[in-house]
Amino acid sequence: MDLQTLLTFAAAFFVFAASPGPDNLTIVSKTVSAGPAHGLAYGAGMVLSILGFVIFAAVGLNAVAQALNENFRFVQYAGAAYLVHTGVQMWRAEPVIAARAPRGGLARLFMTGFLLNLTNPKMPIFYLALLPGVLGTRSLTVTDTAELMLVILLVEILVVGFHVAAARRARRFIATPRRIRALNRGAGSLMIGAGVLVASR
């Protein structure tokens, strides 16, 4: 893949990744309430799911959809239910600052970040608009796929790192019960809305 195409994709993906959504707000919320490790754990799961979409693009979404066949609707509804459930949990969460991560908390956040983005309404935009818009309709080679995944990793390191660093610096200002509750409810509302949107597609 030529350098100009990679740079164009990097710029487009940066705008996509940095745009507001439940993922970035959740990274900020978890960093403020429980520390940077929590924000990074959620972000790592999110990035893994995005890389999965690149692999789907390489093998062809038609093949994937055909393999899922009638089970796709079940997966869609299950993902939507998970989003709503997670959003309700965040809405109801006590506005406290955790002294340390509970056992299994980071692994759970990693899986939440992964599963959320599998059903994130932004992801079809990424797959159906961003990739074809920049790369065209040609098939992706193994080299193309590796290069795109590297670009995505570098961009997400910047985006996730910025959100975690900014939230960490602002933690002293934001970390009051009232503001943490507002942050949690904002992220929870976005997740519930995303779940409803996914289920209605």
Residue frames as a rotation matrix with the C-alpha (Angstrom) as fourth column:
MET 1
0.585 0.811 0.000 0.00
0.811 -0.585 0.000 0.00
0.000 0.000 -1.000 0.00
ASP 2
-0.112 -0.686 0.719 1.46
0.599 -0.624 -0.502 3.38
0.793 0.375 0.481 -0.96
LEU 3
-0.762 -0.345 -0.548 2.36
0.647 -0.369 -0.667 5.99
0.028 -0.863 0.505 1.65
GLN 4
-0.860 0.463 0.214 -0.27
-0.407 -0.876 0.258 8.51
0.307 0.134 0.942 0.52
THR 5
0.011 0.899 -0.437 -3.08
-0.164 0.432 0.887 5.98
0.986 0.062 0.152 0.98
LEU 6
-0.129 -0.136 -0.982 -1.80
0.838 0.514 -0.181 5.05
0.530 -0.847 0.047 4.43
LEU 7
-0.945 -0.258 -0.203 -1.56
0.326 -0.808 -0.490 8.71
-0.038 -0.529 0.848 5.48
THR 8
-0.565 0.814 0.132 -5.06
-0.536 -0.485 0.691 9.40
0.627 0.320 0.711 4.16
PHE 9
0.182 0.616 -0.766 -6.41
0.262 0.721 0.642 6.43
0.948 -0.318 -0.031 6.09
ALA 10
-0.488 -0.449 -0.748 -4.51
0.829 0.030 -0.559 7.53
0.273 -0.893 0.357 9.23
ALA 11
-0.980 0.136 0.146 -6.03
-0.160 -0.973 -0.167 11.02
0.120 -0.187 0.975 9.05
ALA 12
-0.201 0.971 -0.130 -9.55
-0.527 0.005 0.850 9.70
0.826 0.239 0.511 8.43
PHE 13
0.124 0.230 -0.965 -9.25
0.524 0.811 0.260 7.10
0.843 -0.538 -0.020 11.18
PHE 14
-0.830 -0.456 -0.320 -7.93
0.517 -0.418 -0.747 9.69
0.207 -0.785 0.584 13.63
VAL 15
-0.707 0.651 0.276 -11.07
-0.616 -0.759 0.212 11.80
0.348 -0.020 0.937 13.12
PHE 16
0.156 0.765 -0.624 -13.19
-0.249 0.642 0.725 8.65
0.956 0.042 0.291 13.52
ALA 17
-0.112 -0.285 -0.952 -11.37
0.713 0.644 -0.277 7.50
0.692 -0.710 0.131 16.68
ALA 18
-0.914 -0.351 -0.203 -11.27
0.392 -0.640 -0.660 10.92
0.102 -0.683 0.723 18.35
SER 19
-0.459 0.808 0.369 -14.95
-0.304 -0.533 0.790 11.71
0.835 0.250 0.490 17.70
PRO 20
-0.548 0.279 0.788 -17.21
-0.830 -0.067 -0.554 11.73
-0.102 -0.958 0.268 20.78
GLY 21
0.061 0.594 -0.802 -18.88
-0.445 0.736 0.511 8.47
0.894 0.326 0.309 21.68
PRO 22
0.901 0.365 0.236 -19.50
-0.366 0.343 0.865 6.04
0.234 -0.866 0.442 24.52
ASP 23
0.605 -0.728 -0.323 -16.02
0.665 0.685 -0.299 4.57
0.439 -0.034 0.898 24.15
ASN 24
-0.326 -0.804 0.497 -14.01
0.358 -0.591 -0.723 7.76
0.875 -0.058 0.481 24.76
LEU 25
0.117 0.438 0.892 -16.36
-0.678 -0.621 0.393 8.98
0.726 -0.651 0.224 27.48
THR 26
0.957 0.214 -0.194 -16.10
-0.036 0.756 0.653 5.60
0.287 -0.618 0.732 29.23
ILE 27
0.170 -0.972 -0.164 -12.29
0.726 0.236 -0.646 5.78
0.666 -0.009 0.746 29.10
VAL 28
-0.424 -0.273 0.864 -12.44
-0.215 -0.896 -0.389 9.18
0.880 -0.351 0.321 30.79
SER 29
0.496 0.733 0.466 -15.03
-0.658 -0.033 0.752 8.00
0.566 -0.680 0.466 33.32
LYS 30
0.877 -0.174 -0.449 -13.06
0.334 0.892 0.306 4.90
0.347 -0.418 0.840 34.32
THR 31
-0.142 -0.982 0.125 -9.79
0.593 -0.186 -0.784 6.83
0.793 -0.037 0.608 34.55
VAL 32
-0.276 0.101 0.956 -11.33
-0.500 -0.864 -0.053 9.46
0.821 -0.493 0.289 36.81
SER 33
0.599 0.677 0.428 -13.18
-0.705 0.194 0.682 7.04
0.379 -0.710 0.593 39.08
ALA 34
0.968 -0.141 0.206 -10.64
0.018 0.861 0.508 4.22
-0.249 -0.488 0.836 39.30
GLY 35
0.209 -0.970 -0.128 -7.32
-0.216 -0.173 0.961 5.32
-0.954 -0.173 -0.246 37.81
PRO 36
-0.021 -0.302 -0.953 -5.41
-0.947 -0.300 0.116 5.20
-0.321 0.905 -0.280 34.49
ALA 37
-0.900 -0.362 0.241 -5.07
-0.288 0.912 0.293 1.40
-0.326 0.195 -0.925 34.43
HIS 38
-0.223 0.908 0.354 -8.87
0.380 0.415 -0.827 1.10
-0.898 -0.050 -0.438 34.15
GLY 39
0.509 0.375 -0.775 -9.07
-0.467 -0.636 -0.615 3.54
-0.723 0.674 -0.149 31.25
LEU 40
-0.352 -0.740 -0.573 -6.23
-0.918 0.155 0.364 1.76
-0.180 0.654 -0.734 29.47
ALA 41
-0.797 0.101 0.595 -7.81
0.029 0.991 -0.130 -1.67
-0.603 -0.086 -0.793 30.03
TYR 42
0.285 0.958 0.037 -11.09
0.217 -0.026 -0.976 -0.52
-0.934 0.287 -0.215 28.49
GLY 43
0.424 -0.179 -0.888 -9.21
-0.756 -0.610 -0.238 1.15
-0.499 0.772 -0.395 25.62
ALA 44
-0.683 -0.730 0.015 -7.21
-0.624 0.594 0.508 -2.03
-0.380 0.337 -0.861 24.90
GLY 45
-0.440 0.614 0.656 -10.39
0.411 0.787 -0.461 -4.07
-0.799 0.066 -0.598 24.54
MET 46
0.559 0.655 -0.509 -11.84
-0.082 -0.567 -0.819 -1.41
-0.825 0.500 -0.264 22.28
VAL 47
-0.005 -0.665 -0.747 -8.76
-0.920 -0.290 0.264 -1.46
-0.392 0.689 -0.610 20.02
LEU 48
-0.793 -0.298 0.531 -8.83
-0.163 0.944 0.286 -5.26
-0.587 0.140 -0.797 19.78
SER 49
0.079 0.906 0.415 -12.38
0.467 0.334 -0.818 -5.17
-0.881 0.258 -0.397 18.44
ILE 50
0.600 0.081 -0.796 -11.43
-0.519 -0.717 -0.465 -2.55
-0.608 0.692 -0.388 15.83
LEU 51
-0.498 -0.834 -0.236 -8.57
-0.781 0.314 0.540 -4.75
-0.376 0.454 -0.808 14.65
GLY 52
-0.511 0.403 0.759 -11.12
0.265 0.914 -0.307 -7.55
-0.818 0.045 -0.574 14.33
PHE 53
0.600 0.767 -0.226 -13.09
0.058 -0.324 -0.944 -5.43
-0.798 0.554 -0.239 11.89
VAL 54
0.126 -0.638 -0.759 -9.97
-0.923 -0.355 0.145 -4.99
-0.362 0.683 -0.634 9.76
ILE 55
-0.820 -0.395 0.414 -9.56
-0.279 0.908 0.314 -8.76
-0.500 0.142 -0.854 9.65
PHE 56
0.045 0.920 0.389 -13.24
0.388 0.343 -0.855 -9.02
-0.920 0.190 -0.342 8.65
ALA 57
0.612 0.141 -0.778 -12.50
-0.522 -0.667 -0.531 -6.58
-0.594 0.731 -0.335 5.85
ALA 58
-0.387 -0.867 -0.314 -9.55
-0.855 0.211 0.473 -8.70
-0.344 0.452 -0.823 4.71
VAL 59
-0.856 0.066 0.512 -11.50
0.116 0.991 0.066 -11.98
-0.503 0.116 -0.856 4.58
GLY 60
-0.786 0.613 0.078 -14.65
-0.083 -0.230 0.970 -10.33
0.612 0.756 0.232 3.24
LEU 61
-0.717 0.560 0.415 -17.72
-0.618 -0.233 -0.751 -9.38
-0.324 -0.795 0.513 5.26
ASN 62
0.134 0.804 -0.580 -19.93
-0.931 0.303 0.205 -11.40
0.340 0.512 0.789 2.93
ALA 63
-0.222 -0.299 -0.928 -18.16
-0.069 0.954 -0.291 -14.59
0.973 -0.001 -0.233 3.99
VAL 64
-0.989 -0.147 0.018 -18.50
-0.017 -0.008 -1.000 -13.63
0.148 -0.989 0.005 7.63
ALA 65
-0.417 0.905 0.083 -22.19
-0.876 -0.376 -0.303 -12.74
-0.243 -0.199 0.949 7.26
GLN 66
0.154 0.458 -0.876 -22.82
-0.688 0.686 0.238 -16.02
0.709 0.565 0.421 5.44
ALA 67
-0.604 -0.448 -0.659 -21.13
0.136 0.757 -0.639 -17.96
0.785 -0.475 -0.396 8.23
LEU 68
-0.951 0.278 0.134 -23.20
-0.219 -0.299 -0.929 -16.18
-0.218 -0.913 0.346 10.87
ASN 69
-0.714 0.699 -0.031 -26.37
0.267 0.314 0.911 -16.47
0.647 0.643 -0.411 8.76
GLU 70
0.273 0.958 0.084 -29.44
0.244 -0.153 0.958 -16.65
0.931 -0.241 -0.275 11.03
ASN 71
0.250 -0.235 -0.939 -27.36
0.963 0.160 0.216 -16.34
0.100 -0.959 0.266 14.19
PHE 72
-0.650 -0.581 0.490 -26.39
0.562 -0.802 -0.204 -12.77
0.511 0.143 0.848 13.29
ARG 73
0.048 0.766 0.640 -29.70
-0.158 -0.627 0.763 -11.36
0.986 -0.138 0.091 14.55
PHE 74
0.791 0.190 -0.581 -29.23
0.475 0.407 0.780 -13.16
0.385 -0.893 0.231 17.88
VAL 75
-0.178 -0.941 -0.288 -25.69
0.980 -0.142 -0.142 -11.77
0.093 -0.308 0.947 18.20
GLN 76
-0.534 0.037 0.845 -27.04
0.225 -0.957 0.185 -8.29
0.815 0.289 0.502 17.41
TYR 77
0.483 0.818 0.312 -29.74
-0.162 -0.267 0.950 -8.46
0.860 -0.510 0.003 20.08
ALA 78
0.625 -0.339 -0.703 -27.38
0.758 0.478 0.444 -10.02
0.185 -0.810 0.556 22.64
GLY 79
-0.491 -0.857 0.154 -24.89
0.816 -0.515 -0.263 -7.21
0.305 -0.003 0.952 22.04
ALA 80
-0.265 0.488 0.832 -27.63
-0.074 -0.870 0.487 -4.59
0.961 0.067 0.267 22.34
ALA 81
0.776 0.577 -0.254 -28.81
0.157 0.212 0.964 -6.12
0.610 -0.789 0.074 25.63
TYR 82
0.199 -0.800 -0.566 -25.24
0.976 0.216 0.037 -6.10
0.092 -0.559 0.824 26.94
LEU 83
-0.627 -0.407 0.664 -24.86
0.441 -0.888 -0.128 -2.43
0.642 0.213 0.737 26.03
VAL 84
0.189 0.794 0.578 -28.09
-0.244 -0.532 0.811 -1.49
0.951 -0.294 0.094 27.80
HIS 85
0.783 0.072 -0.617 -27.18
0.498 0.521 0.693 -3.59
0.372 -0.850 0.372 30.85
THR 86
-0.213 -0.949 -0.235 -23.73
0.964 -0.164 -0.212 -1.96
0.162 -0.271 0.949 31.08
GLY 87
-0.524 0.077 0.848 -25.25
0.145 -0.973 0.177 1.49
0.839 0.216 0.499 30.61
VAL 88
0.591 0.795 0.138 -27.76
-0.089 -0.106 0.990 0.90
0.802 -0.597 0.008 33.41
GLN 89
0.523 -0.483 -0.702 -24.96
0.837 0.444 0.319 -0.31
0.158 -0.755 0.637 35.69
MET 90
-0.586 -0.774 0.239 -22.94
0.729 -0.633 -0.260 2.83
0.352 0.021 0.936 34.99
TRP 91
-0.158 0.623 0.766 -26.02
-0.088 -0.781 0.618 5.02
0.983 0.030 0.179 35.55
ARG 92
0.812 0.581 -0.057 -26.65
-0.050 0.166 0.985 3.39
0.581 -0.797 0.164 38.93
ALA 93
0.112 -0.858 -0.500 -22.98
0.715 0.420 -0.560 3.18
0.690 -0.295 0.661 39.99
GLU 94
0.756 0.055 -0.652 -22.00
0.588 -0.495 0.640 4.84
-0.288 -0.867 -0.407 43.26
PRO 95
0.770 -0.461 0.441 -19.92
0.012 -0.680 -0.733 7.97
0.638 0.570 -0.518 42.59
VAL 96
0.846 -0.522 0.110 -16.83
-0.108 0.034 0.994 6.82
-0.522 -0.852 -0.028 44.49
ILE 97
0.406 -0.821 -0.401 -13.12
-0.828 -0.146 -0.541 6.86
0.385 0.552 -0.739 43.73
ALA 98
0.959 -0.052 -0.279 -11.66
0.122 0.964 0.237 3.37
0.256 -0.261 0.931 43.95
ALA 99
0.577 -0.801 0.158 -8.45
-0.605 -0.291 0.741 3.13
-0.548 -0.523 -0.653 45.93
ARG 100
-0.665 -0.746 0.004 -7.40
-0.546 0.490 0.680 0.14
-0.509 0.450 -0.734 43.84
ALA 101
-0.338 0.523 -0.782 -8.80
-0.808 0.265 0.527 -2.13
0.483 0.810 0.333 41.19
PRO 102
0.346 0.493 0.798 -11.12
-0.780 0.624 -0.047 -4.87
-0.522 -0.606 0.600 42.42
ARG 103
-0.536 -0.562 0.630 -10.07
-0.180 0.805 0.565 -8.42
-0.825 0.189 -0.533 41.60
GLY 104
-0.364 0.340 0.867 -10.84
0.818 0.563 0.122 -9.17
-0.446 0.753 -0.483 37.98
GLY 105
0.388 0.606 -0.695 -11.80
0.265 -0.795 -0.546 -5.54
-0.883 0.028 -0.469 37.37
LEU 106
-0.244 -0.564 -0.789 -9.26
-0.619 -0.535 0.575 -4.85
-0.746 0.629 -0.219 34.64
ALA 107
-0.948 -0.069 0.310 -10.06
0.153 0.758 0.635 -8.06
-0.279 0.649 -0.708 32.73
ARG 108
-0.089 0.993 0.077 -13.76
0.820 0.117 -0.560 -7.25
-0.565 0.014 -0.825 32.97
LEU 109
0.342 0.161 -0.926 -13.17
-0.160 -0.961 -0.226 -3.75
-0.926 0.226 -0.303 31.63
PHE 110
-0.712 -0.648 -0.270 -11.08
-0.427 0.095 0.899 -5.16
-0.557 0.756 -0.344 28.78
MET 111
-0.757 0.486 0.438 -13.95
0.621 0.743 0.249 -7.46
-0.205 0.460 -0.864 27.77
THR 112
0.236 0.859 -0.454 -16.44
0.573 -0.500 -0.649 -4.61
-0.785 -0.107 -0.610 28.12
GLY 113
-0.044 -0.348 -0.936 -14.39
-0.503 -0.802 0.322 -2.46
-0.863 0.486 -0.140 25.76
PHE 114
-0.939 -0.337 0.074 -14.15
-0.137 0.561 0.816 -5.34
-0.316 0.756 -0.573 23.31
LEU 115
-0.517 0.806 0.287 -17.83
0.817 0.565 -0.115 -6.28
-0.255 0.175 -0.951 23.36
LEU 116
0.158 0.583 -0.797 -19.07
0.258 -0.804 -0.536 -2.69
-0.953 -0.121 -0.278 23.32
ASN 117
-0.277 -0.349 -0.895 -17.28
-0.642 -0.626 0.443 -1.94
-0.715 0.698 -0.050 20.09
LEU 118
-0.918 0.062 0.391 -18.50
0.289 0.780 0.555 -5.09
-0.271 0.623 -0.734 18.37
THR 119
-0.070 0.974 0.218 -21.95
0.998 0.069 0.014 -3.50
-0.001 0.218 -0.976 18.58
ASN 120
-0.361 -0.141 -0.922 -20.90
0.336 -0.942 0.013 0.15
-0.870 -0.305 0.387 18.55
PRO 121
0.684 0.704 0.190 -22.97
0.443 -0.194 -0.875 2.10
-0.580 0.683 -0.445 15.96
LYS 122
0.464 -0.586 -0.664 -19.73
-0.674 -0.720 0.165 3.79
-0.575 0.371 -0.729 14.84
MET 123
-0.325 -0.739 0.590 -18.25
-0.187 0.662 0.726 0.49
-0.927 0.126 -0.353 13.65
PRO 124
0.302 0.432 0.850 -20.48
0.767 0.419 -0.486 -0.01
-0.566 0.799 -0.205 10.58
ILE 125
0.954 -0.043 -0.296 -19.43
-0.170 -0.891 -0.420 3.50
-0.246 0.452 -0.858 9.56
PHE 126
0.081 -0.995 0.052 -15.81
-0.673 -0.017 0.739 2.40
-0.735 -0.095 -0.672 9.90
TYR 127
-0.392 -0.272 0.879 -16.34
0.217 0.901 0.376 -0.78
-0.894 0.338 -0.294 7.92
LEU 128
0.212 0.632 0.745 -18.86
0.864 0.234 -0.445 0.34
-0.456 0.738 -0.497 5.28
ALA 129
0.975 0.199 0.098 -17.70
0.222 -0.870 -0.441 3.92
-0.002 0.452 -0.892 4.70
LEU 130
0.622 -0.771 -0.135 -14.20
-0.576 -0.568 0.588 4.61
-0.530 -0.288 -0.797 5.96
LEU 131
-0.135 -0.732 0.668 -12.39
0.039 0.669 0.742 1.54
-0.990 0.126 -0.062 4.63
PRO 132
0.183 0.202 0.962 -14.00
0.917 0.317 -0.241 1.48
-0.354 0.927 -0.127 1.15
GLY 133
0.965 0.251 -0.073 -13.86
0.217 -0.924 -0.316 5.28
-0.146 0.289 -0.946 0.93
VAL 134
0.460 -0.870 -0.174 -10.10
-0.677 -0.471 0.565 5.32
-0.574 -0.142 -0.806 1.42
LEU 135
-0.423 -0.733 0.533 -9.05
-0.312 0.670 0.673 1.94
-0.850 0.119 -0.513 0.03
GLY 136
-0.372 0.374 -0.849 -11.66
-0.909 0.036 0.414 1.35
0.185 0.927 0.327 -2.67
THR 137
0.625 0.744 0.234 -13.22
-0.767 0.641 0.010 -2.04
-0.142 -0.186 0.972 -3.26
ARG 138
0.122 -0.639 -0.759 -10.04
-0.553 0.591 -0.587 -4.03
0.824 0.492 -0.281 -3.91
SER 139
0.834 0.132 -0.536 -9.24
0.266 0.754 0.600 -7.01
0.483 -0.643 0.594 -1.73
LEU 140
0.620 -0.630 0.468 -6.81
-0.784 -0.514 0.347 -6.49
0.022 -0.582 -0.813 1.12
THR 141
0.283 -0.630 -0.723 -3.59
-0.076 0.737 -0.672 -8.46
0.956 0.245 0.160 1.03
VAL 142
0.545 -0.177 -0.820 -1.84
0.797 0.413 0.441 -9.74
0.260 -0.894 0.366 4.14
THR 143
-0.578 -0.816 -0.016 0.60
0.799 -0.561 -0.215 -6.81
0.167 -0.137 0.976 3.88
ASP 144
-0.406 0.533 0.743 -2.25
-0.047 -0.824 0.565 -4.30
0.913 0.194 0.359 3.49
THR 145
0.624 0.718 -0.309 -3.98
0.220 0.218 0.951 -5.75
0.750 -0.661 -0.022 6.56
ALA 146
0.181 -0.656 -0.733 -0.79
0.981 0.168 0.092 -5.60
0.063 -0.736 0.674 8.64
GLU 147
-0.760 -0.495 0.422 -0.15
0.511 -0.855 -0.083 -2.00
0.402 0.152 0.903 7.60
LEU 148
-0.055 0.836 0.546 -3.71
-0.142 -0.548 0.824 -0.91
0.988 -0.032 0.149 8.43
MET 149
0.693 0.302 -0.654 -3.55
0.524 0.412 0.745 -2.62
0.495 -0.860 0.127 11.80
LEU 150
-0.280 -0.874 -0.397 -0.27
0.958 -0.224 -0.181 -0.85
0.070 -0.431 0.900 12.58
VAL 151
-0.689 0.094 0.719 -1.79
0.117 -0.964 0.239 2.52
0.716 0.249 0.653 11.64
ILE 152
0.388 0.920 0.058 -4.83
-0.013 -0.057 0.998 1.82
0.922 -0.388 -0.010 13.81
LEU 153
0.433 -0.304 -0.849 -2.63
0.870 0.389 0.304 0.85
0.238 -0.869 0.433 16.76
LEU 154
-0.647 -0.762 0.017 -0.54
0.740 -0.633 -0.226 4.02
0.183 -0.134 0.974 16.46
VAL 155
-0.464 0.557 0.689 -3.60
-0.125 -0.811 0.571 6.27
0.877 0.178 0.446 16.15
GLU 156
0.582 0.762 -0.282 -5.37
0.144 0.245 0.959 4.60
0.800 -0.599 0.032 19.05
ILE 157
-0.040 -0.677 -0.734 -2.27
0.980 0.117 -0.161 4.89
0.195 -0.726 0.659 21.24
LEU 158
-0.881 -0.267 0.390 -2.48
0.254 -0.963 -0.084 8.65
0.399 0.025 0.917 20.66
VAL 159
-0.196 0.907 0.372 -6.26
-0.316 -0.418 0.852 8.90
0.928 0.049 0.368 21.13
VAL 160
0.626 0.422 -0.655 -6.61
0.405 0.542 0.736 6.58
0.666 -0.727 0.168 24.13
GLY 161
-0.235 -0.821 -0.520 -3.40
0.942 -0.060 -0.332 7.91
0.241 -0.568 0.787 25.67
PHE 162
-0.758 0.001 0.652 -4.65
0.029 -0.999 0.036 11.49
0.651 0.046 0.758 25.33
HIS 163
0.246 0.950 0.190 -8.00
-0.279 -0.118 0.953 10.71
0.928 -0.287 0.236 26.98
VAL 164
0.553 -0.098 -0.828 -6.35
0.701 0.593 0.397 8.82
0.451 -0.799 0.396 29.84
ALA 165
-0.519 -0.841 -0.149 -3.69
0.811 -0.431 -0.395 11.49
0.268 -0.326 0.907 30.38
ALA 166
-0.580 0.369 0.726 -6.22
-0.172 -0.927 0.334 14.33
0.796 0.070 0.601 30.23
ALA 167
0.537 0.831 -0.146 -8.58
-0.069 0.216 0.974 12.54
0.841 -0.513 0.174 32.64
ARG 168
0.249 -0.533 -0.809 -5.68
0.899 0.438 -0.012 11.78
0.361 -0.724 0.588 34.98
ARG 169
-0.782 -0.577 0.236 -4.62
0.484 -0.800 -0.356 15.42
0.394 -0.164 0.904 35.06
ALA 170
-0.444 0.703 0.555 -8.20
-0.488 -0.710 0.508 16.57
0.751 -0.045 0.658 35.59
ARG 171
-0.195 0.405 -0.893 -8.93
0.487 0.830 0.270 13.86
0.851 -0.383 -0.359 38.13
ARG 172
-0.782 -0.159 -0.602 -8.49
0.620 -0.286 -0.730 16.12
-0.056 -0.945 0.322 41.14
PHE 173
-0.865 0.478 -0.151 -10.97
-0.486 -0.874 0.014 18.61
-0.125 0.085 0.988 39.69
ILE 174
-0.294 0.786 -0.543 -13.48
-0.620 0.276 0.734 16.05
0.727 0.553 0.407 38.36
ALA 175
-0.491 0.015 -0.871 -13.25
0.313 0.936 -0.160 13.52
0.813 -0.351 -0.464 41.18
THR 176
-0.800 0.436 0.413 -16.14
-0.576 -0.363 -0.733 14.75
-0.169 -0.824 0.541 43.29
PRO 177
-0.634 0.583 0.508 -19.24
0.340 0.800 -0.494 12.61
-0.694 -0.140 -0.706 43.85
ARG 178
0.336 0.836 -0.433 -21.44
-0.075 -0.435 -0.897 14.98
-0.939 0.334 -0.083 41.84
ARG 179
0.143 -0.344 -0.928 -19.10
-0.938 -0.346 -0.016 15.13
-0.316 0.873 -0.372 38.84
ILE 180
-0.886 -0.443 0.135 -18.31
-0.394 0.874 0.286 11.43
-0.245 0.200 -0.949 38.85
ARG 181
-0.277 0.873 0.400 -22.04
0.331 0.478 -0.813 10.67
-0.902 -0.093 -0.422 38.93
ALA 182
0.505 0.467 -0.726 -22.58
-0.445 -0.580 -0.682 13.02
-0.740 0.668 -0.085 35.97
LEU 183
-0.313 -0.719 -0.621 -19.69
-0.937 0.128 0.324 11.41
-0.153 0.684 -0.714 34.06
ASN 184
-0.884 0.012 0.467 -20.92
-0.029 0.996 -0.081 7.89
-0.466 -0.085 -0.881 34.77
ARG 185
0.040 0.991 0.126 -24.47
0.281 0.110 -0.953 8.78
-0.959 0.073 -0.274 33.80
GLY 186
0.302 -0.006 -0.953 -23.31
-0.778 -0.579 -0.243 10.46
-0.551 0.815 -0.179 30.62
ALA 187
-0.705 -0.614 -0.355 -21.34
-0.709 0.596 0.377 7.38
-0.020 0.517 -0.856 29.56
GLY 188
-0.741 0.480 0.470 -24.19
0.201 0.826 -0.527 5.11
-0.641 -0.296 -0.708 30.71
SER 189
0.264 0.882 -0.391 -26.76
-0.176 -0.354 -0.918 7.07
-0.948 0.311 0.062 28.71
LEU 190
-0.019 -0.353 -0.936 -24.61
-0.981 -0.173 0.085 6.82
-0.191 0.920 -0.343 25.59
MET 191
-0.936 -0.343 0.083 -24.30
-0.329 0.934 0.140 3.06
-0.126 0.103 -0.987 26.07
ILE 192
-0.348 0.890 0.294 -28.06
0.273 0.396 -0.877 2.65
-0.897 -0.224 -0.381 26.55
GLY 193
0.398 0.468 -0.789 -28.71
-0.548 -0.569 -0.614 4.78
-0.736 0.676 0.030 23.47
ALA 194
-0.441 -0.637 -0.632 -26.17
-0.896 0.277 0.347 2.74
-0.046 0.719 -0.693 21.48
GLY 195
-0.880 0.143 0.453 -27.89
0.029 0.968 -0.249 -0.48
-0.474 -0.206 -0.856 22.61
VAL 196
0.123 0.990 -0.073 -31.30
0.087 -0.084 -0.993 0.78
-0.989 0.115 -0.097 21.49
LEU 197
0.262 -0.090 -0.961 -29.83
-0.857 -0.480 -0.189 1.89
-0.444 0.873 -0.203 18.15
VAL 198
-0.779 -0.609 -0.150 -28.15
-0.618 0.703 0.351 -1.47
-0.108 0.366 -0.924 17.59
ALA 199
-0.656 0.582 0.481 -31.35
0.266 0.774 -0.574 -3.38
-0.706 -0.249 -0.663 18.38
SER 200
0.319 0.879 -0.355 -33.41
-0.035 -0.364 -0.931 -1.21
-0.947 0.309 -0.085 16.04
ARG 201
-0.350 -0.532 -0.771 -31.10
-0.779 -0.293 0.555 -1.60
-0.521 0.795 -0.312 13.02
